[in-house]
Amino acid sequence: MDYDYLIGPDANKGYNAYIPDFPPAAVVAVGKTREATATRMAQAMKTTVEFLHSKGIPVPSPRSYRGEIPPGFELVSA
């Protein structure tokens, strides 16, 4: 499944990312570089989807994000 996610700088001079299709804080990643954060986001998504499937919890369908993008963040289409 490919989800759009938002990635941007954090207070510790690194980056954080999250997927708006999931409840707040359900799928997040942090890293020292944008590339490391993107890699961790892919891993976090895979782990989250596997967990939800194992518990029989529905996984939200991916959709194009059309909401407001916080300052300093960018939308990444995975």
N, CA, C, O and CB atoms as a CASP TS submission, in Angstrom:
PFRMAT TS
TARGET T0000
AUTHOR 0000-0000-0000
METHOD Language model
MODEL 1
PARENT N/A
ATOM      1  N   MET     1       0.834  -1.169   0.000  1.00  0.00           N
ATOM      2  CA  MET     1       0.000   0.000   0.000  1.00  0.00           C
ATOM      3  C   MET     1       0.886   1.242   0.000  1.00  0.00           C
ATOM      4  O   MET     1       1.880   1.310   0.723  1.00  0.00           O
ATOM      5  CB  MET     1      -0.953  -0.008   1.207  1.00  0.00           C
ATOM      6  N   ASP     2       0.525   2.188  -0.792  1.00  0.00           N
ATOM      7  CA  ASP     2       1.283   3.433  -0.871  1.00  0.00           C
ATOM      8  C   ASP     2       0.471   4.569  -0.262  1.00  0.00           C
ATOM      9  O   ASP     2      -0.636   4.868  -0.709  1.00  0.00           O
ATOM     10  CB  ASP     2       1.659   3.757  -2.337  1.00  0.00           C
ATOM     11  N   TYR     3       1.026   5.183   0.742  1.00  0.00           N
ATOM     12  CA  TYR     3       0.372   6.281   1.433  1.00  0.00           C
ATOM     13  C   TYR     3       1.170   7.564   1.250  1.00  0.00           C
ATOM     14  O   TYR     3       2.401   7.547   1.264  1.00  0.00           O
ATOM     15  CB  TYR     3       0.204   5.961   2.924  1.00  0.00           C
ATOM     16  N   ASP     4       0.463   8.670   1.078  1.00  0.00           N
ATOM     17  CA  ASP     4       1.122   9.965   1.134  1.00  0.00           C
ATOM     18  C   ASP     4       1.531  10.201   2.583  1.00  0.00           C
ATOM     19  O   ASP     4       0.836   9.790   3.512  1.00  0.00           O
ATOM     20  CB  ASP     4       0.190  11.115   0.600  1.00  0.00           C
ATOM     21  N   TYR     5       2.656  10.862   2.760  1.00  0.00           N
ATOM     22  CA  TYR     5       3.037  11.252   4.112  1.00  0.00           C
ATOM     23  C   TYR     5       3.659  12.635   4.099  1.00  0.00           C
ATOM     24  O   TYR     5       4.118  13.122   3.066  1.00  0.00           O
ATOM     25  CB  TYR     5       4.009  10.233   4.722  1.00  0.00           C
ATOM     26  N   LEU     6       3.663  13.255   5.267  1.00  0.00           N
ATOM     27  CA  LEU     6       4.239  14.577   5.438  1.00  0.00           C
ATOM     28  C   LEU     6       5.570  14.438   6.164  1.00  0.00           C
ATOM     29  O   LEU     6       5.677  13.691   7.137  1.00  0.00           O
ATOM     30  CB  LEU     6       3.273  15.514   6.215  1.00  0.00           C
ATOM     31  N   ILE     7       6.570  15.149   5.696  1.00  0.00           N
ATOM     32  CA  ILE     7       7.891  15.102   6.309  1.00  0.00           C
ATOM     33  C   ILE     7       8.413  16.527   6.451  1.00  0.00           C
ATOM     34  O   ILE     7       8.245  17.361   5.562  1.00  0.00           O
ATOM     35  CB  ILE     7       8.873  14.227   5.470  1.00  0.00           C
ATOM     36  N   GLY     8       9.053  16.786   7.596  1.00  0.00           N
ATOM     37  CA  GLY     8       9.584  18.118   7.827  1.00  0.00           C
ATOM     38  C   GLY     8      10.535  18.141   9.003  1.00  0.00           C
ATOM     39  O   GLY     8      10.718  17.132   9.683  1.00  0.00           O
ATOM     40  N   PRO     9      11.137  19.286   9.241  1.00  0.00           N
ATOM     41  CA  PRO     9      12.117  19.404  10.321  1.00  0.00           C
ATOM     42  C   PRO     9      11.469  19.297  11.697  1.00  0.00           C
ATOM     43  O   PRO     9      10.302  19.641  11.887  1.00  0.00           O
ATOM     44  CB  PRO     9      12.862  20.722  10.206  1.00  0.00           C
ATOM     45  N   ASP    10      12.269  18.806  12.660  1.00  0.00           N
ATOM     46  CA  ASP    10      11.784  18.767  14.037  1.00  0.00           C
ATOM     47  C   ASP    10      12.623  19.703  14.903  1.00  0.00           C
ATOM     48  O   ASP    10      13.557  20.335  14.411  1.00  0.00           O
ATOM     49  CB  ASP    10      11.825  17.322  14.595  1.00  0.00           C
ATOM     50  N   ALA    11      12.301  19.792  16.161  1.00  0.00           N
ATOM     51  CA  ALA    11      12.969  20.724  17.069  1.00  0.00           C
ATOM     52  C   ALA    11      14.417  20.341  17.365  1.00  0.00           C
ATOM     53  O   ALA    11      15.188  21.174  17.842  1.00  0.00           O
ATOM     54  CB  ALA    11      12.203  20.810  18.359  1.00  0.00           C
ATOM     55  N   ASN    12      14.791  19.107  17.091  1.00  0.00           N
ATOM     56  CA  ASN    12      16.145  18.627  17.385  1.00  0.00           C
ATOM     57  C   ASN    12      17.059  18.640  16.172  1.00  0.00           C
ATOM     58  O   ASN    12      18.055  17.918  16.139  1.00  0.00           O
ATOM     59  CB  ASN    12      16.083  17.233  17.943  1.00  0.00           C
ATOM     60  N   LYS    13      16.735  19.441  15.189  1.00  0.00           N
ATOM     61  CA  LYS    13      17.518  19.581  13.955  1.00  0.00           C
ATOM     62  C   LYS    13      17.573  18.291  13.142  1.00  0.00           C
ATOM     63  O   LYS    13      18.524  18.053  12.397  1.00  0.00           O
ATOM     64  CB  LYS    13      18.928  20.027  14.286  1.00  0.00           C
ATOM     65  N   GLY    14      16.552  17.472  13.294  1.00  0.00           N
ATOM     66  CA  GLY    14      16.378  16.282  12.477  1.00  0.00           C
ATOM     67  C   GLY    14      15.091  16.429  11.689  1.00  0.00           C
ATOM     68  O   GLY    14      14.667  17.540  11.373  1.00  0.00           O
ATOM     69  N   TYR    15      14.472  15.300  11.374  1.00  0.00           N
ATOM     70  CA  TYR    15      13.228  15.298  10.613  1.00  0.00           C
ATOM     71  C   TYR    15      12.219  14.382  11.279  1.00  0.00           C
ATOM     72  O   TYR    15      12.588  13.447  11.989  1.00  0.00           O
ATOM     73  CB  TYR    15      13.474  14.861   9.157  1.00  0.00           C
ATOM     74  N   ASN    16      10.948  14.656  11.047  1.00  0.00           N
ATOM     75  CA  ASN    16       9.898  13.740  11.455  1.00  0.00           C
ATOM     76  C   ASN    16       8.902  13.624  10.317  1.00  0.00           C
ATOM     77  O   ASN    16       8.807  14.494   9.451  1.00  0.00           O
ATOM     78  CB  ASN    16       9.205  14.216  12.762  1.00  0.00           C
ATOM     79  N   ALA    17       8.168  12.533  10.343  1.00  0.00           N
ATOM     80  CA  ALA    17       7.188  12.271   9.289  1.00  0.00           C
ATOM     81  C   ALA    17       5.994  11.550   9.895  1.00  0.00           C
ATOM     82  O   ALA    17       6.108  10.853  10.903  1.00  0.00           O
ATOM     83  CB  ALA    17       7.812  11.432   8.133  1.00  0.00           C
ATOM     84  N   TYR    18       4.851  11.737   9.256  1.00  0.00           N
ATOM     85  CA  TYR    18       3.647  11.031   9.690  1.00  0.00           C
ATOM     86  C   TYR    18       2.709  10.855   8.509  1.00  0.00           C
ATOM     87  O   TYR    18       2.798  11.566   7.508  1.00  0.00           O
ATOM     88  CB  TYR    18       2.940  11.790  10.836  1.00  0.00           C
ATOM     89  N   ILE    19       1.802   9.884   8.651  1.00  0.00           N
ATOM     90  CA  ILE    19       0.831   9.579   7.602  1.00  0.00           C
ATOM     91  C   ILE    19      -0.534  10.074   8.048  1.00  0.00           C
ATOM     92  O   ILE    19      -1.082   9.571   9.028  1.00  0.00           O
ATOM     93  CB  ILE    19       0.794   8.051   7.290  1.00  0.00           C
ATOM     94  N   PRO    20      -1.096  11.061   7.340  1.00  0.00           N
ATOM     95  CA  PRO    20      -2.385  11.627   7.748  1.00  0.00           C
ATOM     96  C   PRO    20      -3.563  10.642   7.677  1.00  0.00           C
ATOM     97  O   PRO    20      -4.579  10.866   8.335  1.00  0.00           O
ATOM     98  CB  PRO    20      -2.691  12.815   6.888  1.00  0.00           C
ATOM     99  N   ASP    21      -3.453   9.559   6.897  1.00  0.00           N
ATOM    100  CA  ASP    21      -4.553   8.609   6.769  1.00  0.00           C
ATOM    101  C   ASP    21      -4.791   7.797   8.036  1.00  0.00           C
ATOM    102  O   ASP    21      -5.849   7.187   8.189  1.00  0.00           O
ATOM    103  CB  ASP    21      -4.288   7.678   5.622  1.00  0.00           C
ATOM    104  N   PHE    22      -3.829   7.781   8.937  1.00  0.00           N
ATOM    105  CA  PHE    22      -3.944   7.010  10.167  1.00  0.00           C
ATOM    106  C   PHE    22      -4.244   7.947  11.325  1.00  0.00           C
ATOM    107  O   PHE    22      -3.969   9.144  11.242  1.00  0.00           O
ATOM    108  CB  PHE    22      -2.656   6.203  10.438  1.00  0.00           C
ATOM    109  N   PRO    23      -4.812   7.408  12.415  1.00  0.00           N
ATOM    110  CA  PRO    23      -5.079   8.253  13.588  1.00  0.00           C
ATOM    111  C   PRO    23      -3.786   8.943  14.032  1.00  0.00           C
ATOM    112  O   PRO    23      -2.694   8.434  13.776  1.00  0.00           O
ATOM    113  CB  PRO    23      -5.676   7.407  14.759  1.00  0.00           C
ATOM    114  N   PRO    24      -3.901  10.076  14.682  1.00  0.00           N
ATOM    115  CA  PRO    24      -2.703  10.799  15.120  1.00  0.00           C
ATOM    116  C   PRO    24      -1.728   9.887  15.867  1.00  0.00           C
ATOM    117  O   PRO    24      -2.111   9.114  16.745  1.00  0.00           O
ATOM    118  CB  PRO    24      -3.097  11.977  16.012  1.00  0.00           C
ATOM    119  N   ALA    25      -0.494  10.003  15.497  1.00  0.00           N
ATOM    120  CA  ALA    25       0.618   9.274  16.116  1.00  0.00           C
ATOM    121  C   ALA    25       0.591   7.770  15.859  1.00  0.00           C
ATOM    122  O   ALA    25       1.328   7.033  16.513  1.00  0.00           O
ATOM    123  CB  ALA    25       0.612   9.515  17.593  1.00  0.00           C
ATOM    124  N   ALA    26      -0.229   7.295  14.933  1.00  0.00           N
ATOM    125  CA  ALA    26      -0.257   5.856  14.647  1.00  0.00           C
ATOM    126  C   ALA    26       0.945   5.415  13.824  1.00  0.00           C
ATOM    127  O   ALA    26       1.507   4.349  14.078  1.00  0.00           O
ATOM    128  CB  ALA    26      -1.539   5.491  13.915  1.00  0.00           C
ATOM    129  N   VAL    27       1.344   6.206  12.856  1.00  0.00           N
ATOM    130  CA  VAL    27       2.507   5.878  12.041  1.00  0.00           C
ATOM    131  C   VAL    27       3.371   7.130  11.939  1.00  0.00           C
ATOM    132  O   VAL    27       3.032   8.085  11.241  1.00  0.00           O
ATOM    133  CB  VAL    27       2.086   5.355  10.619  1.00  0.00           C
ATOM    134  N   VAL    28       4.487   7.103  12.648  1.00  0.00           N
ATOM    135  CA  VAL    28       5.409   8.230  12.648  1.00  0.00           C
ATOM    136  C   VAL    28       6.833   7.700  12.498  1.00  0.00           C
ATOM    137  O   VAL    28       7.106   6.529  12.764  1.00  0.00           O
ATOM    138  CB  VAL    28       5.262   9.076  13.949  1.00  0.00           C
ATOM    139  N   ALA    29       7.725   8.573  12.072  1.00  0.00           N
ATOM    140  CA  ALA    29       9.139   8.231  11.978  1.00  0.00           C
ATOM    141  C   ALA    29       9.956   9.484  12.229  1.00  0.00           C
ATOM    142  O   ALA    29       9.521  10.597  11.931  1.00  0.00           O
ATOM    143  CB  ALA    29       9.482   7.612  10.594  1.00  0.00           C
ATOM    144  N   VAL    30      11.145   9.292  12.781  1.00  0.00           N
ATOM    145  CA  VAL    30      12.078  10.395  12.997  1.00  0.00           C
ATOM    146  C   VAL    30      13.466   9.960  12.553  1.00  0.00           C
ATOM    147  O   VAL    30      13.774   8.769  12.524  1.00  0.00           O
ATOM    148  CB  VAL    30      12.088  10.840  14.487  1.00  0.00           C
ATOM    149  N   GLY    31      14.296  10.928  12.210  1.00  0.00           N
ATOM    150  CA  GLY    31      15.667  10.623  11.820  1.00  0.00           C
ATOM    151  C   GLY    31      16.501  11.882  11.757  1.00  0.00           C
ATOM    152  O   GLY    31      15.978  12.996  11.792  1.00  0.00           O
ATOM    153  N   LYS    32      17.810  11.690  11.662  1.00  0.00           N
ATOM    154  CA  LYS    32      18.719  12.836  11.587  1.00  0.00           C
ATOM    155  C   LYS    32      18.731  13.469  10.211  1.00  0.00           C
ATOM    156  O   LYS    32      19.021  14.657  10.073  1.00  0.00           O
ATOM    157  CB  LYS    32      20.121  12.416  11.960  1.00  0.00           C
ATOM    158  N   THR    33      18.414  12.674   9.178  1.00  0.00           N
ATOM    159  CA  THR    33      18.364  13.199   7.813  1.00  0.00           C
ATOM    160  C   THR    33      17.002  12.905   7.215  1.00  0.00           C
ATOM    161  O   THR    33      16.254  12.060   7.707  1.00  0.00           O
ATOM    162  CB  THR    33      19.488  12.591   6.937  1.00  0.00           C
ATOM    163  N   ARG    34      16.699  13.620   6.146  1.00  0.00           N
ATOM    164  CA  ARG    34      15.430  13.381   5.445  1.00  0.00           C
ATOM    165  C   ARG    34      15.387  11.958   4.901  1.00  0.00           C
ATOM    166  O   ARG    34      14.355  11.291   4.974  1.00  0.00           O
ATOM    167  CB  ARG    34      15.238  14.400   4.296  1.00  0.00           C
ATOM    168  N   GLU    35      16.502  11.500   4.359  1.00  0.00           N
ATOM    169  CA  GLU    35      16.574  10.157   3.771  1.00  0.00           C
ATOM    170  C   GLU    35      16.379   9.077   4.831  1.00  0.00           C
ATOM    171  O   GLU    35      15.662   8.103   4.605  1.00  0.00           O
ATOM    172  CB  GLU    35      17.920   9.956   3.062  1.00  0.00           C
ATOM    173  N   ALA    36      17.020   9.252   5.991  1.00  0.00           N
ATOM    174  CA  ALA    36      16.857   8.273   7.073  1.00  0.00           C
ATOM    175  C   ALA    36      15.415   8.236   7.552  1.00  0.00           C
ATOM    176  O   ALA    36      14.880   7.169   7.850  1.00  0.00           O
ATOM    177  CB  ALA    36      17.795   8.600   8.248  1.00  0.00           C
ATOM    178  N   THR    37      14.790   9.401   7.625  1.00  0.00           N
ATOM    179  CA  THR    37      13.402   9.474   8.071  1.00  0.00           C
ATOM    180  C   THR    37      12.481   8.791   7.063  1.00  0.00           C
ATOM    181  O   THR    37      11.553   8.084   7.455  1.00  0.00           O
ATOM    182  CB  THR    37      12.976  10.941   8.278  1.00  0.00           C
ATOM    183  N   ALA    38      12.726   8.993   5.773  1.00  0.00           N
ATOM    184  CA  ALA    38      11.909   8.342   4.739  1.00  0.00           C
ATOM    185  C   ALA    38      12.055   6.825   4.810  1.00  0.00           C
ATOM    186  O   ALA    38      11.071   6.102   4.656  1.00  0.00           O
ATOM    187  CB  ALA    38      12.306   8.845   3.337  1.00  0.00           C
ATOM    188  N   THR    39      13.267   6.341   5.041  1.00  0.00           N
ATOM    189  CA  THR    39      13.494   4.892   5.173  1.00  0.00           C
ATOM    190  C   THR    39      12.757   4.350   6.389  1.00  0.00           C
ATOM    191  O   THR    39      12.125   3.296   6.320  1.00  0.00           O
ATOM    192  CB  THR    39      15.007   4.580   5.285  1.00  0.00           C
ATOM    193  N   ARG    40      12.840   5.063   7.486  1.00  0.00           N
ATOM    194  CA  ARG    40      12.147   4.631   8.704  1.00  0.00           C
ATOM    195  C   ARG    40      10.631   4.682   8.533  1.00  0.00           C
ATOM    196  O   ARG    40       9.909   3.860   9.096  1.00  0.00           O
ATOM    197  CB  ARG    40      12.566   5.503   9.891  1.00  0.00           C
ATOM    198  N   MET    41      10.153   5.651   7.752  1.00  0.00           N
ATOM    199  CA  MET    41       8.715   5.733   7.498  1.00  0.00           C
ATOM    200  C   MET    41       8.242   4.480   6.758  1.00  0.00           C
ATOM    201  O   MET    41       7.203   3.914   7.100  1.00  0.00           O
ATOM    202  CB  MET    41       8.376   7.007   6.680  1.00  0.00           C
ATOM    203  N   ALA    42       8.988   4.052   5.763  1.00  0.00           N
ATOM    204  CA  ALA    42       8.617   2.837   5.027  1.00  0.00           C
ATOM    205  C   ALA    42       8.584   1.632   5.970  1.00  0.00           C
ATOM    206  O   ALA    42       7.678   0.802   5.886  1.00  0.00           O
ATOM    207  CB  ALA    42       9.609   2.580   3.863  1.00  0.00           C
ATOM    208  N   GLN    43       9.561   1.536   6.858  1.00  0.00           N
ATOM    209  CA  GLN    43       9.602   0.433   7.822  1.00  0.00           C
ATOM    210  C   GLN    43       8.438   0.517   8.810  1.00  0.00           C
ATOM    211  O   GLN    43       7.818  -0.494   9.139  1.00  0.00           O
ATOM    212  CB  GLN    43      10.937   0.438   8.581  1.00  0.00           C
ATOM    213  N   ALA    44       8.149   1.728   9.277  1.00  0.00           N
ATOM    214  CA  ALA    44       7.046   1.911  10.228  1.00  0.00           C
ATOM    215  C   ALA    44       5.711   1.537   9.598  1.00  0.00           C
ATOM    216  O   ALA    44       4.868   0.913  10.243  1.00  0.00           O
ATOM    217  CB  ALA    44       7.003   3.362  10.725  1.00  0.00           C
ATOM    218  N   MET    45       5.519   1.921   8.336  1.00  0.00           N
ATOM    219  CA  MET    45       4.270   1.584   7.644  1.00  0.00           C
ATOM    220  C   MET    45       4.124   0.077   7.517  1.00  0.00           C
ATOM    221  O   MET    45       3.061  -0.472   7.804  1.00  0.00           O
ATOM    222  CB  MET    45       4.222   2.239   6.251  1.00  0.00           C
ATOM    223  N   LYS    46       5.184  -0.591   7.091  1.00  0.00           N
ATOM    224  CA  LYS    46       5.131  -2.048   6.924  1.00  0.00           C
ATOM    225  C   LYS    46       4.795  -2.721   8.257  1.00  0.00           C
ATOM    226  O   LYS    46       3.932  -3.596   8.314  1.00  0.00           O
ATOM    227  CB  LYS    46       6.481  -2.586   6.373  1.00  0.00           C
ATOM    228  N   THR    47       5.472  -2.313   9.316  1.00  0.00           N
ATOM    229  CA  THR    47       5.244  -2.901  10.629  1.00  0.00           C
ATOM    230  C   THR    47       3.819  -2.644  11.109  1.00  0.00           C
ATOM    231  O   THR    47       3.175  -3.543  11.650  1.00  0.00           O
ATOM    232  CB  THR    47       6.245  -2.348  11.638  1.00  0.00           C
ATOM    233  N   THR    48       3.329  -1.434  10.917  1.00  0.00           N
ATOM    234  CA  THR    48       1.972  -1.085  11.358  1.00  0.00           C
ATOM    235  C   THR    48       0.920  -1.888  10.612  1.00  0.00           C
ATOM    236  O   THR    48      -0.011  -2.411  11.224  1.00  0.00           O
ATOM    237  CB  THR    48       1.716   0.408  11.162  1.00  0.00           C
ATOM    238  N   VAL    49       1.059  -1.989   9.293  1.00  0.00           N
ATOM    239  CA  VAL    49       0.087  -2.752   8.494  1.00  0.00           C
ATOM    240  C   VAL    49       0.117  -4.225   8.901  1.00  0.00           C
ATOM    241  O   VAL    49      -0.939  -4.843   9.035  1.00  0.00           O
ATOM    242  CB  VAL    49       0.386  -2.605   6.972  1.00  0.00           C
ATOM    243  N   GLU    50       1.292  -4.791   9.096  1.00  0.00           N
ATOM    244  CA  GLU    50       1.388  -6.192   9.529  1.00  0.00           C
ATOM    245  C   GLU    50       0.716  -6.392  10.883  1.00  0.00           C
ATOM    246  O   GLU    50       0.005  -7.375  11.088  1.00  0.00           O
ATOM    247  CB  GLU    50       2.860  -6.634   9.603  1.00  0.00           C
ATOM    248  N   PHE    51       0.941  -5.463  11.801  1.00  0.00           N
ATOM    249  CA  PHE    51       0.320  -5.562  13.121  1.00  0.00           C
ATOM    250  C   PHE    51      -1.204  -5.497  13.021  1.00  0.00           C
ATOM    251  O   PHE    51      -1.906  -6.324  13.604  1.00  0.00           O
ATOM    252  CB  PHE    51       0.836  -4.445  14.036  1.00  0.00           C
ATOM    253  N   LEU    52      -1.708  -4.517  12.283  1.00  0.00           N
ATOM    254  CA  LEU    52      -3.159  -4.388  12.137  1.00  0.00           C
ATOM    255  C   LEU    52      -3.769  -5.641  11.533  1.00  0.00           C
ATOM    256  O   LEU    52      -4.805  -6.118  11.996  1.00  0.00           O
ATOM    257  CB  LEU    52      -3.502  -3.179  11.275  1.00  0.00           C
ATOM    258  N   HIS    53      -3.128  -6.177  10.498  1.00  0.00           N
ATOM    259  CA  HIS    53      -3.627  -7.421   9.890  1.00  0.00           C
ATOM    260  C   HIS    53      -3.635  -8.565  10.903  1.00  0.00           C
ATOM    261  O   HIS    53      -4.588  -9.342  10.957  1.00  0.00           O
ATOM    262  CB  HIS    53      -2.767  -7.807   8.671  1.00  0.00           C
ATOM    263  N   SER    54      -2.580  -8.668  11.701  1.00  0.00           N
ATOM    264  CA  SER    54      -2.490  -9.769  12.669  1.00  0.00           C
ATOM    265  C   SER    54      -3.571  -9.693  13.731  1.00  0.00           C
ATOM    266  O   SER    54      -3.961 -10.717  14.292  1.00  0.00           O
ATOM    267  CB  SER    54      -1.130  -9.770  13.334  1.00  0.00           C
ATOM    268  N   LYS    55      -4.060  -8.491  14.014  1.00  0.00           N
ATOM    269  CA  LYS    55      -5.107  -8.305  15.026  1.00  0.00           C
ATOM    270  C   LYS    55      -6.504  -8.217  14.418  1.00  0.00           C
ATOM    271  O   LYS    55      -7.488  -8.047  15.139  1.00  0.00           O
ATOM    272  CB  LYS    55      -4.827  -7.052  15.832  1.00  0.00           C
ATOM    273  N   GLY    56      -6.592  -8.331  13.096  1.00  0.00           N
ATOM    274  CA  GLY    56      -7.891  -8.249  12.436  1.00  0.00           C
ATOM    275  C   GLY    56      -8.472  -6.844  12.421  1.00  0.00           C
ATOM    276  O   GLY    56      -9.684  -6.669  12.295  1.00  0.00           O
ATOM    277  N   ILE    57      -7.618  -5.856  12.547  1.00  0.00           N
ATOM    278  CA  ILE    57      -8.059  -4.459  12.553  1.00  0.00           C
ATOM    279  C   ILE    57      -7.998  -3.934  11.127  1.00  0.00           C
ATOM    280  O   ILE    57      -6.992  -4.130  10.445  1.00  0.00           O
ATOM    281  CB  ILE    57      -7.179  -3.584  13.513  1.00  0.00           C
ATOM    282  N   PRO    58      -9.054  -3.270  10.660  1.00  0.00           N
ATOM    283  CA  PRO    58      -9.039  -2.746   9.293  1.00  0.00           C
ATOM    284  C   PRO    58      -7.922  -1.725   9.089  1.00  0.00           C
ATOM    285  O   PRO    58      -7.642  -0.903   9.962  1.00  0.00           O
ATOM    286  CB  PRO    58     -10.386  -2.113   8.959  1.00  0.00           C
ATOM    287  N   VAL    59      -7.302  -1.795   7.937  1.00  0.00           N
ATOM    288  CA  VAL    59      -6.247  -0.856   7.563  1.00  0.00           C
ATOM    289  C   VAL    59      -6.879   0.232   6.697  1.00  0.00           C
ATOM    290  O   VAL    59      -7.549  -0.077   5.711  1.00  0.00           O
ATOM    291  CB  VAL    59      -5.071  -1.580   6.805  1.00  0.00           C
ATOM    292  N   PRO    60      -6.676   1.497   7.052  1.00  0.00           N
ATOM    293  CA  PRO    60      -7.251   2.567   6.233  1.00  0.00           C
ATOM    294  C   PRO    60      -6.750   2.484   4.790  1.00  0.00           C
ATOM    295  O   PRO    60      -5.580   2.185   4.551  1.00  0.00           O
ATOM    296  CB  PRO    60      -6.911   3.942   6.832  1.00  0.00           C
ATOM    297  N   SER    61      -7.619   2.745   3.852  1.00  0.00           N
ATOM    298  CA  SER    61      -7.220   2.762   2.447  1.00  0.00           C
ATOM    299  C   SER    61      -6.387   4.005   2.164  1.00  0.00           C
ATOM    300  O   SER    61      -6.680   5.085   2.676  1.00  0.00           O
ATOM    301  CB  SER    61      -8.459   2.717   1.521  1.00  0.00           C
ATOM    302  N   PRO    62      -5.343   3.848   1.345  1.00  0.00           N
ATOM    303  CA  PRO    62      -4.566   5.043   0.994  1.00  0.00           C
ATOM    304  C   PRO    62      -5.412   5.989   0.147  1.00  0.00           C
ATOM    305  O   PRO    62      -6.237   5.557  -0.658  1.00  0.00           O
ATOM    306  CB  PRO    62      -3.271   4.654   0.235  1.00  0.00           C
ATOM    307  N   ARG    63      -5.195   7.262   0.341  1.00  0.00           N
ATOM    308  CA  ARG    63      -5.890   8.252  -0.475  1.00  0.00           C
ATOM    309  C   ARG    63      -4.970   9.454  -0.643  1.00  0.00           C
ATOM    310  O   ARG    63      -4.048   9.654   0.148  1.00  0.00           O
ATOM    311  CB  ARG    63      -7.258   8.670   0.170  1.00  0.00           C
ATOM    312  N   SER    64      -5.215  10.224  -1.641  1.00  0.00           N
ATOM    313  CA  SER    64      -4.399  11.412  -1.864  1.00  0.00           C
ATOM    314  C   SER    64      -4.702  12.429  -0.778  1.00  0.00           C
ATOM    315  O   SER    64      -5.864  12.741  -0.520  1.00  0.00           O
ATOM    316  CB  SER    64      -4.655  12.013  -3.271  1.00  0.00           C
ATOM    317  N   TYR    65      -3.680  12.935  -0.155  1.00  0.00           N
ATOM    318  CA  TYR    65      -3.838  13.909   0.917  1.00  0.00           C
ATOM    319  C   TYR    65      -4.182  15.265   0.329  1.00  0.00           C
ATOM    320  O   TYR    65      -3.508  15.745  -0.582  1.00  0.00           O
ATOM    321  CB  TYR    65      -2.562  13.998   1.774  1.00  0.00           C
ATOM    322  N   ARG    66      -5.217  15.871   0.845  1.00  0.00           N
ATOM    323  CA  ARG    66      -5.653  17.164   0.342  1.00  0.00           C
ATOM    324  C   ARG    66      -5.763  18.210   1.460  1.00  0.00           C
ATOM    325  O   ARG    66      -6.318  19.291   1.259  1.00  0.00           O
ATOM    326  CB  ARG    66      -6.991  17.016  -0.365  1.00  0.00           C
ATOM    327  N   GLY    67      -5.229  17.874   2.630  1.00  0.00           N
ATOM    328  CA  GLY    67      -5.334  18.795   3.758  1.00  0.00           C
ATOM    329  C   GLY    67      -4.238  19.847   3.761  1.00  0.00           C
ATOM    330  O   GLY    67      -3.410  19.921   2.853  1.00  0.00           O
ATOM    331  N   GLU    68      -4.259  20.643   4.794  1.00  0.00           N
ATOM    332  CA  GLU    68      -3.266  21.703   4.943  1.00  0.00           C
ATOM    333  C   GLU    68      -1.909  21.091   5.286  1.00  0.00           C
ATOM    334  O   GLU    68      -1.821  20.162   6.089  1.00  0.00           O
ATOM    335  CB  GLU    68      -3.701  22.717   6.034  1.00  0.00           C
ATOM    336  N   ILE    69      -0.875  21.612   4.681  1.00  0.00           N
ATOM    337  CA  ILE    69       0.480  21.138   4.939  1.00  0.00           C
ATOM    338  C   ILE    69       1.129  22.107   5.924  1.00  0.00           C
ATOM    339  O   ILE    69       1.220  23.305   5.656  1.00  0.00           O
ATOM    340  CB  ILE    69       1.318  21.026   3.609  1.00  0.00           C
ATOM    341  N   PRO    70       1.584  21.577   7.079  1.00  0.00           N
ATOM    342  CA  PRO    70       2.183  22.465   8.082  1.00  0.00           C
ATOM    343  C   PRO    70       3.418  23.191   7.530  1.00  0.00           C
ATOM    344  O   PRO    70       4.088  22.667   6.641  1.00  0.00           O
ATOM    345  CB  PRO    70       2.565  21.663   9.335  1.00  0.00           C
ATOM    346  N   PRO    71       3.723  24.371   8.038  1.00  0.00           N
ATOM    347  CA  PRO    71       4.903  25.103   7.578  1.00  0.00           C
ATOM    348  C   PRO    71       6.172  24.265   7.727  1.00  0.00           C
ATOM    349  O   PRO    71       6.383  23.630   8.759  1.00  0.00           O
ATOM    350  CB  PRO    71       5.049  26.415   8.354  1.00  0.00           C
ATOM    351  N   GLY    72       7.001  24.267   6.707  1.00  0.00           N
ATOM    352  CA  GLY    72       8.255  23.526   6.728  1.00  0.00           C
ATOM    353  C   GLY    72       8.142  22.079   6.302  1.00  0.00           C
ATOM    354  O   GLY    72       9.159  21.412   6.112  1.00  0.00           O
ATOM    355  N   PHE    73       6.935  21.582   6.149  1.00  0.00           N
ATOM    356  CA  PHE    73       6.732  20.193   5.753  1.00  0.00           C
ATOM    357  C   PHE    73       6.491  20.096   4.259  1.00  0.00           C
ATOM    358  O   PHE    73       6.117  21.079   3.619  1.00  0.00           O
ATOM    359  CB  PHE    73       5.559  19.577   6.520  1.00  0.00           C
ATOM    360  N   GLU    74       6.705  18.916   3.705  1.00  0.00           N
ATOM    361  CA  GLU    74       6.356  18.671   2.317  1.00  0.00           C
ATOM    362  C   GLU    74       5.593  17.354   2.225  1.00  0.00           C
ATOM    363  O   GLU    74       5.765  16.460   3.054  1.00  0.00           O
ATOM    364  CB  GLU    74       7.622  18.646   1.421  1.00  0.00           C
ATOM    365  N   LEU    75       4.763  17.254   1.219  1.00  0.00           N
ATOM    366  CA  LEU    75       3.981  16.050   0.989  1.00  0.00           C
ATOM    367  C   LEU    75       4.788  15.122   0.084  1.00  0.00           C
ATOM    368  O   LEU    75       5.286  15.534  -0.964  1.00  0.00           O
ATOM    369  CB  LEU    75       2.590  16.389   0.359  1.00  0.00           C
ATOM    370  N   VAL    76       4.907  13.867   0.503  1.00  0.00           N
ATOM    371  CA  VAL    76       5.621  12.861  -0.280  1.00  0.00           C
ATOM    372  C   VAL    76       4.619  11.790  -0.686  1.00  0.00           C
ATOM    373  O   VAL    76       3.931  11.227   0.165  1.00  0.00           O
ATOM    374  CB  VAL    76       6.820  12.242   0.528  1.00  0.00           C
ATOM    375  N   SER    77       4.533  11.512  -1.951  1.00  0.00           N
ATOM    376  CA  SER    77       3.689  10.423  -2.435  1.00  0.00           C
ATOM    377  C   SER    77       4.539   9.179  -2.555  1.00  0.00           C
ATOM    378  O   SER    77       5.459   9.111  -3.371  1.00  0.00           O
ATOM    379  CB  SER    77       3.022  10.775  -3.796  1.00  0.00           C
ATOM    380  N   ALA    78       4.221   8.199  -1.735  1.00  0.00           N
ATOM    381  CA  ALA    78       5.016   6.963  -1.719  1.00  0.00           C
ATOM    382  C   ALA    78       4.557   5.996  -2.782  1.00  0.00           C
ATOM    383  O   ALA    78       5.115   4.907  -2.909  1.00  0.00           O
ATOM    384  CB  ALA    78       4.941   6.295  -0.357  1.00  0.00           C
TER
END
